Amino acid sequence: MTNEHSEQEKENMRQEDSKLDAIAAVVIIFSLVAIVVFWVSNQ
């Protein structure tokens, strides 16, 4: 029994990683925007 993944499984994993990276980036951007808006509104 080998531990190798098929090319299809590798491609699926890459797509899932890309999706998670995109979601993380959007969350970080929205968080930064919210912090800036909050900070500016308190000036």
C-alpha positions in Angstrom: 0.0 0.0 0.0 1.5 3.3 -1.1 1.0 6.7 0.5 0.9 8.4 -2.9 -2.1 10.5 -3.9 -3.4 10.4 -7.4 -3.1 13.5 -9.6 -6.8 14.1 -9.2 -6.6 14.0 -5.4 -3.6 16.4 -5.5 -5.5 18.8 -7.7 -8.5 18.7 -5.4 -6.3 19.5 -2.4 -4.7 22.4 -4.3 -8.1 23.8 -5.1 -9.2 23.5 -1.5 -6.0 25.2 -0.3 -6.7 28.0 -2.8 -10.2 28.4 -1.6 -9.1 28.6 2.1 -6.4 31.1 1.2 -8.9 33.3 -0.6 -11.3 33.2 2.3 -8.5 34.1 4.8 -7.4 37.0 2.6 -11.0 38.4 2.5 -11.4 38.1 6.2 -8.0 39.8 6.8 -8.9 42.7 4.4 -12.4 43.2 6.0 -10.8 43.2 9.5 -8.3 45.8 8.5 -10.9 48.0 6.9 -13.1 47.7 10.0 -10.2 48.6 12.3 -9.4 51.7 10.1 -13.0 52.8 10.0 -13.3 52.4 13.7 -10.1 54.2 14.4 -10.9 57.1 12.0 -14.4 57.5 13.4 -12.9 58.0 16.9 -10.6 60.8 15.9 
